[in-house]
Amino acid sequence: MQDFLNSKFLILNFKSGSLTLRHPDGDKAELDAPWVWDARIGEWRTHAHEYRNVFAWLHRAQEAGELKFEDAARAYTHVPLKMRTERTPRDYQTEAVQAWTKAGGAGQVVLPTGAGKSFVACMIMQKVQRDTLIVVPTLDLMHQWYSDLRTRFGLDEVGLIGGGYHECLPVTVTTYDSAWIHAGRYGNRFGLVVFDECHHLPGATYQQAAQMFIAPRRLGLTATPEREDGAETINEERIGPIVYRRGIRDLAGDFLASYDVETLRVSFSEAERAKYDEARSEYLKFISANGIRFGDRGGWATFLQLAARSAWGRAAMRAYREQRRLALSPEAKLHAVEHLLEQHVNDRVIIFTNDNDTVYELARRLLIPPITHHTPTKERREILKNFRAGRWPVVVTSRVLNEGVDVPEARVAIVLSGSGTVREHVQRLGRILRPQKDKRAILYELITDATVEEHVSERRREHDAYR
């Protein structure tokens, strides 16, 4: 019996973002999925994220006396993490941790912006006590997590990978882009991976990065898990299912600021209406003549392909852009913004638009500091610093403040234009829901009558975005 066990001594290893298994029978062994034979190295190989299942399988076989194995894949260790300040968690935060634990330490927690998702992650880090990697979508969020983790756990240093930094420590923060680049090198260094704003994960390269980490414990954090393309199911494969969910309506008034949403309708001038109708007519004629249906999968891609093939198609594309530009920022909307700013002269206000051109137009007209993806990092931080302090009470932005920015002083949001996604609407609302004493937030949605914007607004409200 001992000879048999010795002949079945297996070695589990981590190599360049995948797991390998050295089996004494080589390719003659009969191993089921997820294993595939890699003739280049003479070993069996599978995705690193299968580590949890693979280890359990090997451990059961060893307990049954069928084999012996060495786990040379795991490089993460026990890390004594304890939050420095005693803070009583809110009931729903405790429930979230319990639900995640009951689900086996893998899954997504869905909470609104401002509800303390990062604190839930810290509670889980304290519970798990393992090397931890936090993955975030932006450099701003990376630095925000860095500061919060040092403060909450009293850590001398927190590792950073991304934005010119490259230091892998027991607690490290990185961006999705950097995680993809370096997962092959560090994929076995962490026992817990936290995917912040995990709705970003279904991107092809980010999926690959998630597959290259062996971490048996995984946590996804988001306020808006649903995607129109249905790709949120990929998160279940890479992170785990949604294990806990509370919405804005559940927490507003107690843990988030109470709020109102008000839709304001504006009208075109006669000249703008004439231009809009002319442009939309030209665009729709091309759509109809070519049988393009935007409700079908790939409808937009079909339009782009056909528009590039003829002078008529290119004219239709110009017409599409013109009718959209007119609908998103007619003169009446700009006047409405001026009126709302006069009405909220003592409040902190964020103005959201769909495009950078409108951001800069408002910035010039109203002398408001703009923030777009072109704004340098230092300038953006300076603007937000002055905004929080009240020296600059209004900022105007396109989409870069939709997520990952903590501005609890903001009470008013003015949505001049945006997409039809529920996610964007909820994210923008979340920017003004950080609780403060006697705070009641308000979001104004400006809609141009009798335009495609009405349909966009309806799409945002097809789901219960505030549940």
HELIX and SHEET records of a PDB file:
HELIX    1   1 GLN A    2  SER A    7  1                                   6    
HELIX    2   2 GLY A   26  LYS A   28  5                                   3    
HELIX    3   3 ALA A   48  GLU A   50  5                                   3    
HELIX    4   4 TYR A   51  GLU A   63  1                                  13    
HELIX    5   5 ASP A   91  LYS A  102  1                                  12    
HELIX    6   6 LYS A  117  VAL A  128  1                                  12    
HELIX    7   7 LEU A  139  PHE A  153  1                                  15    
HELIX    8   8 TYR A  176  TYR A  186  1                                  11    
HELIX    9   9 CYS A  198  HIS A  200  5                                   3    
HELIX   10  10 ALA A  204  GLN A  211  1                                   8    
HELIX   11  11 GLU A  232  ARG A  238  1                                   7    
HELIX   12  12 ILE A  248  LEU A  251  1                                   4    
HELIX   13  13 GLU A  270  ALA A  289  1                                  20    
HELIX   14  14 GLY A  299  ALA A  307  1                                   9    
HELIX   15  15 ALA A  311  LEU A  328  1                                  18    
HELIX   16  16 GLU A  331  GLN A  343  1                                  13    
HELIX   17  17 ASN A  356  LEU A  366  1                                  11    
HELIX   18  18 THR A  377  ALA A  389  1                                  13    
HELIX   19  19 VAL A  422  GLY A  430  1                                   9    
HELIX   20  20 VAL A  452  ARG A  460  1                                   9    
SHEET    1   A 5 VAL A  36  ASP A  38  0                                        
SHEET    2   A 5 GLU A  43  HIS A  47 -1                                        
SHEET    3   A 5 SER A  18  ARG A  22 -1                                        
SHEET    4   A 5 PHE A   9  LYS A  15 -1                                        
SHEET    5   A 5 LYS A  68  ASP A  71  1                                        
SHEET    1   B 8 TYR A 165  GLU A 167  0                                        
SHEET    2   B 8 GLY A 159  GLY A 162 -1                                        
SHEET    3   B 8 VAL A 171  THR A 175  1                                        
SHEET    4   B 8 THR A 132  VAL A 136  1                                        
SHEET    5   B 8 LEU A 192  ASP A 196  1                                        
SHEET    6   B 8 ARG A 217  THR A 222  1                                        
SHEET    7   B 8 ALA A 106  VAL A 110  1                                        
SHEET    8   B 8 ILE A 242  ARG A 245  1                                        
SHEET    1   C 6 SER A 258  VAL A 266  0                                        
SHEET    2   C 6 ARG A 440  THR A 448  1                                        
SHEET    3   C 6 VAL A 412  VAL A 415  1                                        
SHEET    4   C 6 VAL A 349  PHE A 352  1                                        
SHEET    5   C 6 VAL A 394  THR A 397  1                                        
SHEET    6   C 6 PRO A 370  ILE A 371  1                                        
END                                                                             
